[in-house]
Amino acid sequence: MNRPVKHLAFTSFAASLTLGTALLTAGCSSADGKTNERAAAPVVAVSATPVAAAEQPIARFVRATGTLMAEEQADVAAETAGRVVATPIERGTAVRQGAELIRLSATETESQVNEAEANAAQIEARLGLTAKSALDVNAVPEVQNAKATYELAQSEFARIQSLLEQRVVSQSEFDQRRTQVEAARQQFEASKNSAAQQYQALQAARARVSMAQKALGDTVVRAPFNGLVAERLVSVGDYVTRGMKVAVVVRTNQST
């Protein structure tokens, strides 16, 4: 019975000793931590500085999604038929009014111009006119010749008429001279009418010259205004017809 009592007493003493040691250690650690915290906190000097007010612009941007529309757009078409021989512009090319966009072959139209000019020059020579002179019927060589023949016939008829009164010539010779005068008069009138008709033909020939020259000028398709080339729809070697769209030009600034 005595052995168990001694062992229980020793166990209680050991437990009490362990608990005391733990409390002493905790107390010392707490005290040391507070001391270290006070020692580690430095003293900071604080001073106030006035701030000057200043204004500065702030750049603001607005992001948006949309579609750009040209202020003016022209679908440029060919005025004459032909094969494309040059395309000096591309999409996005800046052009001035009248700038060359597309060039067509001018071989055929040049021949038409030459032919029309030759026909007009031939009629002008027949009428004795220059390119800019107006018609004077009496100055036409053919009319002048017919007029001279008529006047000569009139002079001969007057002489025969005088001889007839003197009974020097016969009535038949007088009638023959009168017929010649009438024929010369009719020839003179016919020459004047012919000159007027030839002048009308000359006007038509000059009109054909103008049309041929316009067709020659139309072999070059030009920009209608200042702007940018939005599209080029043909390439070298393509054959275009009259009225076929070949390019699109847009103007984004009305001041240009």
FIVEX-11585 format. One line per 10 residues: number of its first residue (from 0); for each residue z, x, y of N, C-alpha, C. Coordinates in nm, 2 decimals, always signed. Each point is the difference from the previous one (the first is absolute). Layout:
# residues N
NUM = Z X Y Z X Y Z X Y; ...
***
This chain:
# residues 256
0 = +0.00 +0.08 -0.12 +0.00 -0.08 +0.12 +0.00 +0.08 +0.13; +0.05 +0.13 +0.00 +0.01 +0.08 +0.12 -0.13 +0.06 +0.03; -0.09 +0.04 -0.08 -0.13 +0.06 +0.02 -0.09 -0.09 +0.08; -0.02 -0.12 -0.03 -0.09 -0.08 +0.08 +0.05 -0.01 +0.14; +0.13 -0.01 +0.03 +0.05 -0.01 +0.14 -0.04 +0.12 +0.08; +0.02 +0.12 -0.05 -0.03 +0.13 +0.07 -0.15 +0.00 +0.03; -0.09 -0.04 -0.09 -0.14 +0.01 +0.02 -0.04 -0.10 +0.11; +0.05 -0.11 +0.01 -0.03 -0.10 +0.10 +0.05 +0.05 +0.14; +0.11 +0.06 +0.01 +0.05 +0.06 +0.13 -0.09 +0.10 +0.05; -0.05 +0.09 -0.09 -0.09 +0.11 +0.04 -0.13 -0.05 +0.05
10 = -0.05 -0.11 -0.06 -0.13 -0.06 +0.04 +0.01 -0.06 +0.14; +0.11 -0.07 +0.03 +0.02 -0.06 +0.13 +0.01 +0.10 +0.11; +0.06 +0.12 -0.03 +0.02 +0.10 +0.10 -0.14 +0.06 +0.03; -0.08 +0.02 -0.10 -0.13 +0.06 +0.02 -0.09 -0.09 +0.08; +0.01 -0.13 -0.02 -0.09 -0.09 +0.08 +0.05 +0.00 +0.14; +0.13 +0.00 +0.03 +0.05 +0.00 +0.14 -0.05 +0.13 +0.07; +0.00 +0.11 -0.07 -0.04 +0.13 +0.06 -0.15 -0.01 +0.04; -0.08 -0.05 -0.08 -0.15 -0.01 +0.02 -0.03 -0.09 +0.12; +0.07 -0.11 +0.01 -0.02 -0.10 +0.11 +0.04 +0.06 +0.13; +0.11 +0.08 +0.00 +0.04 +0.06 +0.13 -0.09 +0.10 +0.04
20 = -0.06 +0.08 -0.09 -0.09 +0.10 +0.04 -0.13 -0.06 +0.06; -0.05 -0.11 -0.06 -0.12 -0.07 +0.05 +0.02 -0.05 +0.15; +0.12 -0.06 +0.02 +0.03 -0.05 +0.14 +0.01 +0.11 +0.10; +0.06 +0.12 -0.04 +0.01 +0.11 +0.09 -0.13 +0.06 +0.03; -0.09 +0.00 -0.10 -0.14 +0.06 +0.03 -0.08 -0.09 +0.09; +0.01 -0.14 -0.02 -0.07 -0.09 +0.08 +0.05 +0.01 +0.15; +0.13 +0.01 +0.02 +0.05 +0.01 +0.13 -0.05 +0.12 +0.07; +0.00 +0.11 -0.07 -0.05 +0.13 +0.06 -0.15 -0.01 +0.04; -0.07 -0.06 -0.09 -0.15 -0.01 +0.03 -0.03 -0.09 +0.12; +0.08 -0.11 +0.01 -0.02 -0.09 +0.12 +0.03 +0.07 +0.13
30 = +0.11 +0.07 +0.00 +0.04 +0.07 +0.12 -0.10 +0.11 +0.03; -0.05 +0.07 -0.09 -0.09 +0.11 +0.03 -0.13 -0.06 +0.05; -0.05 -0.12 -0.05 -0.13 -0.06 +0.04 +0.01 -0.04 +0.14; +0.12 -0.06 +0.05 +0.01 -0.04 +0.14 +0.00 +0.12 +0.09; +0.06 +0.11 -0.05 +0.01 +0.12 +0.09 -0.14 +0.06 +0.01; -0.08 +0.00 -0.11 -0.14 +0.05 +0.01 -0.09 -0.08 +0.09; +0.02 -0.13 -0.01 -0.08 -0.09 +0.09 +0.02 +0.02 +0.14; +0.13 +0.02 +0.04 +0.03 +0.03 +0.14 -0.05 +0.13 +0.05; +0.00 +0.10 -0.09 -0.05 +0.13 +0.03 -0.15 +0.00 +0.01; -0.07 -0.08 -0.08 -0.15 +0.01 +0.00 -0.06 -0.08 +0.11
40 = +0.07 -0.09 +0.07 -0.06 -0.09 +0.11 +0.00 +0.08 +0.13; -0.12 +0.05 +0.05 +0.00 +0.07 +0.13 +0.01 -0.09 +0.12; +0.03 +0.06 +0.11 +0.01 -0.08 +0.13 -0.14 +0.01 +0.07; -0.06 -0.11 +0.03 -0.14 +0.00 +0.06 +0.01 -0.05 +0.14; -0.06 +0.08 +0.09 +0.00 -0.03 +0.15 -0.12 -0.09 +0.03; +0.02 -0.11 +0.07 -0.10 -0.10 +0.03 -0.01 -0.01 +0.15; -0.13 +0.01 +0.04 -0.03 -0.02 +0.15 -0.11 -0.10 +0.01; +0.00 -0.08 +0.11 -0.11 -0.10 +0.03 -0.10 +0.06 +0.09; -0.13 -0.02 -0.03 -0.11 +0.05 +0.09 -0.09 -0.13 +0.04; -0.02 -0.01 +0.13 -0.08 -0.12 +0.04 -0.15 +0.02 -0.04
50 = -0.07 -0.11 -0.04 -0.14 +0.00 -0.04 -0.08 -0.06 +0.11; -0.10 +0.07 +0.04 -0.09 -0.05 +0.11 -0.10 -0.10 -0.07; -0.02 -0.11 +0.07 -0.09 -0.11 -0.05 -0.15 +0.05 +0.03; -0.09 -0.03 -0.10 -0.14 +0.04 +0.01 -0.08 -0.11 -0.06; -0.12 -0.02 +0.06 -0.10 -0.10 -0.05 -0.12 +0.07 -0.06; -0.04 -0.04 -0.12 -0.12 +0.06 -0.06 -0.08 -0.11 -0.06; -0.14 +0.01 +0.01 -0.09 -0.10 -0.06 +0.01 +0.01 -0.15; -0.01 -0.12 -0.06 +0.00 -0.01 -0.14 -0.13 -0.05 -0.05; -0.07 +0.07 -0.08 -0.13 -0.04 -0.05 +0.01 -0.10 -0.10; -0.07 -0.11 +0.01 +0.01 -0.11 -0.09 -0.14 -0.02 -0.06
60 = +0.00 -0.02 -0.13 -0.13 -0.03 -0.07 +0.01 -0.13 -0.08; -0.11 -0.07 +0.00 -0.01 -0.12 -0.07 -0.10 +0.02 -0.11; +0.04 -0.02 -0.12 -0.09 +0.02 -0.12 -0.06 -0.14 -0.03; -0.13 -0.01 -0.01 -0.06 -0.13 -0.03 -0.12 +0.02 -0.09; -0.04 -0.10 -0.08 -0.11 +0.01 -0.08 -0.11 -0.10 +0.05; -0.12 +0.04 +0.02 -0.10 -0.09 +0.05 -0.14 +0.05 -0.03; -0.10 -0.06 +0.07 -0.14 +0.04 -0.02 -0.06 +0.02 +0.14; -0.07 +0.12 +0.02 -0.06 +0.03 +0.13 -0.13 -0.07 +0.01; -0.02 -0.07 +0.11 -0.13 -0.07 +0.03 -0.07 +0.06 +0.11; -0.13 +0.02 -0.01 -0.08 +0.06 +0.11 -0.02 -0.11 +0.11
70 = +0.00 +0.05 +0.13 -0.02 -0.09 +0.11 -0.15 -0.06 +0.00; -0.09 +0.08 -0.06 -0.14 -0.04 -0.01 -0.06 +0.07 -0.11; -0.09 -0.07 -0.08 -0.06 +0.05 -0.11 -0.15 -0.04 +0.00; -0.09 +0.09 -0.04 -0.14 -0.02 +0.00 -0.06 +0.04 -0.14; -0.06 -0.10 -0.06 -0.08 +0.03 -0.12 -0.14 +0.05 +0.04; -0.02 +0.13 +0.00 -0.13 +0.05 +0.05 -0.11 -0.01 -0.11; -0.11 -0.06 +0.04 -0.11 -0.02 -0.10 -0.12 +0.07 +0.05; -0.09 +0.03 -0.10 -0.13 +0.07 +0.03 -0.09 -0.10 +0.07; -0.08 +0.04 +0.10 -0.09 -0.09 +0.07 -0.14 +0.01 -0.06; -0.02 +0.10 -0.09 -0.13 +0.02 -0.07 +0.02 +0.05 -0.14
80 = -0.10 -0.02 -0.08 +0.02 +0.04 -0.14 -0.04 +0.15 -0.01; +0.06 +0.07 -0.10 -0.04 +0.14 -0.02 +0.10 +0.06 -0.10; -0.03 +0.13 -0.03 +0.09 +0.08 -0.09 +0.09 +0.08 +0.08; +0.13 +0.01 -0.04 +0.10 +0.08 +0.08 -0.03 +0.15 -0.03; -0.01 +0.07 +0.11 -0.02 +0.15 -0.01 +0.11 +0.08 +0.06; +0.10 -0.07 +0.07 +0.11 +0.08 +0.06 +0.12 -0.10 +0.02; +0.12 +0.05 -0.03 +0.12 -0.08 +0.03 +0.10 +0.09 +0.06; +0.00 +0.03 +0.13 +0.08 +0.10 +0.06 +0.15 -0.05 +0.03; +0.03 -0.11 -0.05 +0.14 -0.05 +0.02 +0.07 -0.03 -0.14; +0.13 +0.00 +0.00 +0.08 -0.04 -0.11 +0.10 -0.10 +0.04
90 = +0.08 -0.05 -0.09 +0.10 -0.09 +0.03 +0.11 +0.07 +0.08; +0.04 -0.06 +0.11 +0.10 +0.06 +0.09 -0.06 +0.08 +0.11; -0.13 +0.02 +0.00 -0.06 +0.08 +0.11 +0.01 -0.07 +0.13; +0.04 +0.07 +0.10 +0.00 -0.06 +0.14 -0.14 +0.01 +0.06; -0.05 -0.11 +0.06 -0.13 +0.00 +0.05 +0.00 -0.05 +0.14; -0.10 +0.04 +0.08 -0.02 -0.05 +0.13 -0.11 -0.11 +0.00; -0.01 -0.08 +0.10 -0.10 -0.10 +0.00 -0.14 +0.07 +0.01; -0.09 -0.05 -0.09 -0.13 +0.06 -0.01 -0.01 +0.11 -0.10; +0.11 +0.04 -0.06 +0.00 +0.12 -0.09 -0.08 -0.04 -0.13; -0.07 +0.09 -0.06 -0.07 -0.02 -0.12 +0.09 -0.02 -0.12
100 = -0.03 -0.11 -0.07 +0.08 -0.04 -0.12 -0.08 +0.03 -0.12; -0.12 -0.06 -0.01 -0.09 +0.01 -0.11 -0.14 +0.03 +0.05; -0.08 +0.09 -0.07 -0.14 +0.03 +0.04 -0.09 -0.04 -0.12; -0.10 -0.08 +0.04 -0.10 -0.04 -0.11 -0.13 +0.09 +0.02; -0.08 +0.00 -0.11 -0.13 +0.07 +0.01 -0.09 -0.06 +0.10; -0.06 +0.08 +0.09 -0.08 -0.05 +0.11 -0.15 +0.03 -0.02; -0.04 +0.04 -0.12 -0.14 +0.04 -0.02 -0.09 -0.12 +0.02; +0.03 -0.11 -0.06 -0.09 -0.12 +0.02 +0.00 -0.05 +0.14; +0.12 -0.01 +0.06 +0.00 -0.06 +0.13 -0.06 +0.10 +0.11; +0.00 +0.13 -0.02 -0.07 +0.09 +0.09 -0.15 -0.02 -0.01
110 = -0.05 -0.03 -0.12 -0.14 -0.02 -0.02 -0.04 -0.13 +0.07; +0.08 -0.10 -0.01 -0.02 -0.13 +0.07 -0.01 +0.02 +0.15; +0.09 +0.08 +0.05 +0.00 +0.03 +0.15 -0.12 +0.07 +0.04; -0.05 +0.10 -0.08 -0.12 +0.07 +0.03 -0.12 -0.09 +0.00; -0.01 -0.09 -0.10 -0.11 -0.09 -0.01 +0.00 -0.10 +0.12; +0.11 -0.05 +0.03 +0.01 -0.10 +0.11 -0.04 +0.07 +0.13; +0.05 +0.12 +0.02 -0.03 +0.07 +0.13 -0.15 +0.03 +0.01; -0.06 +0.04 -0.12 -0.14 +0.03 +0.00 -0.09 -0.12 +0.04; +0.04 -0.12 -0.06 -0.07 -0.12 +0.03 +0.01 -0.04 +0.15; +0.12 +0.01 +0.05 +0.02 -0.03 +0.14 -0.08 +0.10 +0.09
120 = +0.00 +0.12 -0.03 -0.08 +0.10 +0.08 -0.15 -0.02 -0.01; -0.05 -0.05 -0.11 -0.14 -0.03 -0.01 -0.04 -0.11 +0.09; +0.08 -0.11 +0.00 -0.03 -0.11 +0.09 +0.01 +0.04 +0.15; +0.11 +0.08 +0.03 +0.01 +0.04 +0.14 -0.12 +0.08 +0.04; -0.05 +0.09 -0.08 -0.12 +0.08 +0.04 -0.12 -0.09 +0.02; -0.01 -0.11 -0.08 -0.11 -0.09 +0.01 +0.00 -0.07 +0.13; +0.12 -0.03 +0.04 +0.02 -0.08 +0.13 +0.02 +0.09 +0.12; +0.01 +0.13 -0.02 +0.02 +0.10 +0.10 +0.14 -0.01 +0.06; +0.10 -0.03 -0.08 +0.13 -0.01 +0.05 +0.09 +0.12 -0.05; +0.11 +0.01 +0.07 +0.10 +0.10 -0.05 +0.11 -0.09 -0.06
130 = +0.11 +0.07 -0.05 +0.10 -0.07 -0.08 +0.08 -0.09 +0.09; +0.01 +0.02 +0.13 +0.08 -0.08 +0.09 -0.08 -0.08 +0.11; -0.14 +0.01 -0.01 -0.08 -0.06 +0.11 -0.03 -0.15 -0.04; -0.02 -0.08 +0.10 -0.03 -0.14 -0.03 -0.16 -0.02 +0.00; -0.04 -0.11 -0.05 -0.14 -0.02 -0.02 -0.07 -0.04 +0.13; -0.11 +0.07 +0.03 -0.09 -0.04 +0.11 -0.14 -0.02 -0.06; -0.04 -0.12 -0.02 -0.12 -0.03 -0.07 -0.12 +0.07 +0.05; -0.01 +0.00 +0.13 -0.12 +0.07 +0.06 +0.00 +0.15 -0.02; +0.11 +0.06 -0.04 +0.01 +0.14 -0.02 -0.03 +0.04 -0.14; -0.02 -0.10 -0.09 -0.03 +0.02 -0.14 -0.14 +0.06 -0.01
140 = -0.02 +0.11 -0.07 -0.14 +0.06 -0.01 -0.10 -0.10 -0.05; +0.03 -0.08 -0.10 -0.10 -0.09 -0.05 -0.04 -0.11 +0.10; +0.10 -0.04 +0.08 -0.02 -0.10 +0.10 -0.08 +0.06 +0.11; +0.03 +0.12 +0.04 -0.08 +0.07 +0.10 -0.15 +0.01 -0.03; -0.02 +0.04 -0.13 -0.14 +0.01 -0.04 -0.07 -0.14 +0.00; +0.06 -0.10 -0.05 -0.06 -0.14 +0.01 -0.02 -0.04 +0.14; +0.09 +0.03 +0.09 -0.01 -0.04 +0.14 -0.12 +0.07 +0.06; -0.02 +0.13 -0.03 -0.11 +0.08 +0.06 -0.13 -0.06 -0.05; -0.01 -0.04 -0.13 -0.12 -0.06 -0.06 -0.03 -0.13 +0.07; +0.10 -0.08 +0.02 -0.02 -0.13 +0.07 -0.05 +0.02 +0.14
150 = +0.06 +0.09 +0.07 -0.04 +0.02 +0.14 -0.14 +0.05 +0.01; -0.04 +0.09 -0.09 -0.14 +0.04 -0.01 -0.09 -0.11 -0.03; +0.03 -0.09 -0.09 -0.08 -0.11 -0.03 -0.01 -0.09 +0.12; +0.10 -0.02 +0.07 +0.00 -0.09 +0.12 -0.10 +0.06 +0.10; +0.01 +0.14 +0.02 -0.09 +0.06 +0.10 -0.14 -0.01 -0.04; -0.03 +0.02 -0.13 -0.14 -0.02 -0.05 -0.05 -0.14 +0.02; +0.09 -0.09 -0.03 -0.04 -0.14 +0.01 -0.03 -0.04 +0.15; +0.08 +0.05 +0.09 -0.03 -0.02 +0.14 -0.14 +0.05 +0.04; -0.03 +0.12 -0.05 -0.13 +0.06 +0.03 -0.11 -0.08 -0.05; +0.01 -0.05 -0.13 -0.10 -0.08 -0.06 -0.02 -0.13 +0.07
160 = +0.11 -0.05 +0.04 +0.00 -0.13 +0.07 -0.09 +0.01 +0.13; +0.02 +0.11 +0.07 -0.07 +0.03 +0.12 -0.15 +0.02 -0.03; -0.03 +0.07 -0.11 -0.14 +0.02 -0.04 -0.07 -0.13 -0.04; +0.09 -0.09 -0.06 -0.06 -0.13 -0.05 -0.04 -0.08 +0.12; +0.08 +0.00 +0.11 -0.04 -0.07 +0.12 -0.13 +0.05 +0.06; -0.02 +0.13 -0.02 -0.12 +0.06 +0.05 -0.12 -0.01 -0.10; +0.02 -0.07 -0.11 -0.09 -0.01 -0.10 -0.05 +0.13 -0.06; +0.09 +0.09 -0.01 -0.03 +0.13 -0.05 +0.03 +0.00 -0.15; +0.10 -0.07 -0.05 +0.04 +0.00 -0.14 -0.02 -0.15 -0.05; -0.01 -0.01 -0.13 -0.02 -0.13 -0.05 +0.14 -0.07 -0.02
170 = -0.02 -0.13 -0.03 +0.12 -0.08 -0.02 +0.08 +0.04 -0.13; -0.08 +0.04 -0.10 +0.06 +0.04 -0.12 +0.08 +0.12 +0.01; -0.05 +0.10 +0.08 +0.08 +0.12 +0.02 +0.13 -0.03 +0.08; -0.01 -0.09 +0.10 +0.11 -0.04 +0.07 +0.11 -0.07 -0.09; -0.05 -0.09 -0.09 +0.10 -0.06 -0.09 +0.06 +0.10 -0.09; -0.07 +0.10 -0.04 +0.05 +0.10 -0.09 +0.11 +0.08 +0.07; -0.02 +0.04 +0.13 +0.10 +0.07 +0.08 +0.13 -0.09 +0.02; -0.02 -0.13 +0.02 +0.11 -0.09 +0.01 +0.08 -0.01 -0.13; -0.07 +0.00 -0.11 +0.08 +0.00 -0.13 +0.08 +0.13 -0.02; -0.06 +0.11 +0.04 +0.07 +0.12 -0.01 +0.13 +0.01 +0.09
180 = -0.01 -0.06 +0.12 +0.11 -0.01 +0.09 +0.11 -0.09 -0.06; -0.03 -0.11 -0.06 +0.10 -0.08 -0.07 +0.06 +0.07 -0.12; -0.08 +0.07 -0.07 +0.06 +0.07 -0.12 +0.09 +0.11 +0.05; -0.03 +0.07 +0.11 +0.09 +0.11 +0.05 +0.12 -0.07 +0.05; -0.01 -0.11 +0.07 +0.13 -0.07 +0.05 +0.09 -0.04 -0.12; -0.06 -0.05 -0.10 +0.08 -0.04 -0.12 +0.06 +0.12 -0.06; -0.07 +0.11 -0.01 +0.05 +0.12 -0.06 +0.12 +0.05 +0.09; -0.01 -0.01 +0.13 +0.10 +0.04 +0.09 +0.13 -0.08 -0.03; -0.02 -0.13 -0.01 +0.12 -0.09 -0.02 +0.06 +0.03 -0.14; -0.09 +0.02 -0.10 +0.05 +0.03 -0.13 +0.08 +0.13 -0.01
190 = -0.04 +0.10 +0.08 +0.07 +0.13 +0.00 +0.14 -0.02 +0.06; +0.01 -0.08 +0.10 +0.13 -0.03 +0.07 +0.09 -0.07 -0.10; -0.05 -0.10 -0.07 +0.08 -0.07 -0.10 +0.04 +0.09 -0.11; -0.09 +0.09 -0.04 +0.03 +0.10 -0.11 +0.11 +0.09 +0.04; -0.01 +0.04 +0.13 +0.11 +0.09 +0.05 +0.13 -0.07 +0.00; +0.01 -0.12 +0.04 +0.12 -0.08 +0.00 +0.06 -0.01 -0.14; -0.09 -0.03 -0.10 +0.04 -0.01 -0.14 +0.05 +0.14 -0.05; -0.07 +0.10 +0.03 +0.05 +0.14 -0.04 +0.13 +0.03 +0.06; +0.02 -0.05 +0.12 +0.13 +0.03 +0.06 +0.11 -0.07 -0.07; -0.02 -0.12 -0.05 +0.10 -0.08 -0.08 +0.02 +0.08 -0.13
200 = -0.11 +0.05 -0.06 +0.02 +0.08 -0.12 +0.08 +0.13 +0.03; -0.02 +0.05 +0.12 +0.08 +0.12 +0.03 +0.15 -0.04 +0.02; +0.03 -0.11 +0.05 +0.14 -0.05 +0.01 +0.06 -0.01 -0.14; -0.08 -0.05 -0.09 +0.05 -0.02 -0.14 +0.02 +0.14 -0.06; -0.09 +0.09 +0.03 +0.01 +0.14 -0.06 +0.12 +0.07 +0.06; +0.03 -0.02 +0.13 +0.12 +0.06 +0.06 +0.12 -0.06 -0.06; +0.00 -0.13 -0.03 +0.12 -0.06 -0.06 +0.02 +0.06 -0.14; -0.11 +0.02 -0.08 +0.02 +0.07 -0.13 +0.05 +0.14 +0.01; -0.04 +0.07 +0.11 +0.06 +0.13 +0.02 +0.15 -0.01 +0.03; +0.04 -0.10 +0.08 +0.15 -0.01 +0.02 +0.07 -0.04 -0.12
210 = -0.06 -0.09 -0.08 +0.07 -0.03 -0.13 +0.01 +0.11 -0.09; -0.11 +0.08 -0.01 +0.00 +0.12 -0.09 +0.10 +0.10 +0.05; +0.01 +0.02 +0.13 +0.10 +0.10 +0.05 +0.14 -0.05 -0.02; +0.02 -0.13 +0.01 +0.14 -0.06 -0.03 +0.03 +0.02 -0.15; -0.10 -0.02 -0.09 +0.03 +0.02 -0.14 +0.03 +0.14 -0.03; -0.07 +0.09 +0.08 +0.03 +0.15 -0.02 +0.14 +0.03 +0.05; +0.04 -0.06 +0.11 +0.14 +0.02 +0.05 +0.10 -0.07 -0.10; -0.03 -0.10 -0.07 +0.09 -0.07 -0.09 +0.02 +0.08 -0.13; -0.08 +0.10 -0.02 +0.03 +0.08 -0.12 +0.13 +0.08 +0.01; +0.05 +0.00 +0.12 +0.14 +0.06 +0.02 +0.09 -0.11 +0.04
220 = +0.10 -0.02 -0.09 +0.10 -0.11 +0.02 +0.12 +0.07 +0.08; +0.03 -0.06 +0.11 +0.10 +0.06 +0.09 +0.12 -0.09 +0.02; +0.11 +0.06 +0.04 +0.13 -0.06 +0.02 -0.01 -0.10 +0.12; +0.05 -0.12 -0.01 +0.00 -0.10 +0.11 +0.10 +0.03 +0.11; +0.11 +0.07 -0.04 +0.10 +0.03 +0.10 +0.08 +0.12 -0.05; +0.09 +0.05 +0.09 +0.09 +0.10 -0.04 +0.10 -0.05 -0.10; +0.03 +0.08 -0.11 +0.09 -0.04 -0.10 +0.01 +0.09 -0.12; +0.04 -0.06 -0.11 +0.01 +0.08 -0.13 -0.09 -0.07 -0.10; -0.05 +0.08 -0.09 -0.08 -0.05 -0.11 +0.09 -0.05 -0.11; +0.00 -0.13 -0.02 +0.09 -0.05 -0.11 -0.06 +0.01 -0.14
230 = -0.13 -0.01 +0.00 -0.07 +0.00 -0.13 -0.14 +0.06 +0.02; -0.05 +0.07 -0.09 -0.14 +0.04 -0.01 -0.05 -0.05 -0.13; -0.10 -0.09 +0.00 -0.04 -0.08 -0.12 -0.13 +0.05 -0.07; -0.06 +0.10 +0.06 -0.12 +0.06 -0.06 +0.01 +0.15 -0.01; -0.09 +0.05 -0.08 -0.01 +0.15 -0.02 -0.14 +0.05 +0.01; -0.02 +0.13 +0.02 -0.13 +0.05 +0.00 -0.08 -0.04 -0.12; -0.12 -0.05 +0.02 -0.08 -0.04 -0.12 -0.01 -0.15 -0.02; +0.10 -0.07 +0.06 +0.00 -0.15 -0.02 -0.11 -0.06 +0.09; -0.05 -0.11 -0.05 -0.11 -0.07 +0.08 +0.07 -0.12 +0.06; -0.01 -0.02 +0.13 +0.06 -0.11 +0.06 -0.11 -0.09 +0.06
240 = +0.03 -0.13 +0.01 -0.09 -0.10 +0.05 +0.05 -0.04 +0.14; -0.09 -0.07 +0.07 +0.04 -0.05 +0.13 +0.12 -0.10 +0.00; +0.10 +0.03 +0.07 +0.12 -0.09 +0.00 +0.11 +0.04 -0.09; -0.03 +0.11 -0.08 +0.10 +0.04 -0.10 +0.11 +0.08 +0.07; +0.13 -0.03 -0.04 +0.11 +0.06 +0.06 +0.02 +0.14 -0.05; +0.01 +0.10 +0.09 +0.01 +0.14 -0.04 +0.13 +0.07 +0.03; +0.07 -0.06 +0.10 +0.13 +0.07 +0.04 +0.08 -0.11 +0.07; +0.13 +0.03 +0.01 +0.10 -0.08 +0.08 +0.07 +0.09 +0.10; -0.01 -0.04 +0.12 +0.07 +0.07 +0.11 +0.10 -0.09 +0.06; +0.12 +0.06 +0.03 +0.12 -0.08 +0.05 +0.04 +0.07 +0.13
250 = +0.05 -0.08 +0.09 +0.06 +0.05 +0.13 +0.14 -0.04 +0.00; +0.09 +0.10 +0.02 +0.15 -0.03 +0.00 +0.06 +0.01 +0.14; -0.08 +0.04 +0.09 +0.05 +0.01 +0.14 -0.11 -0.05 +0.09; +0.03 -0.11 +0.07 -0.10 -0.07 +0.08 -0.04 +0.09 +0.13; +0.08 +0.09 +0.03 -0.03 +0.09 +0.12 -0.10 +0.10 -0.03; -0.03 +0.03 -0.13 -0.10 +0.10 -0.03 -0.14 -0.06 -0.02
***
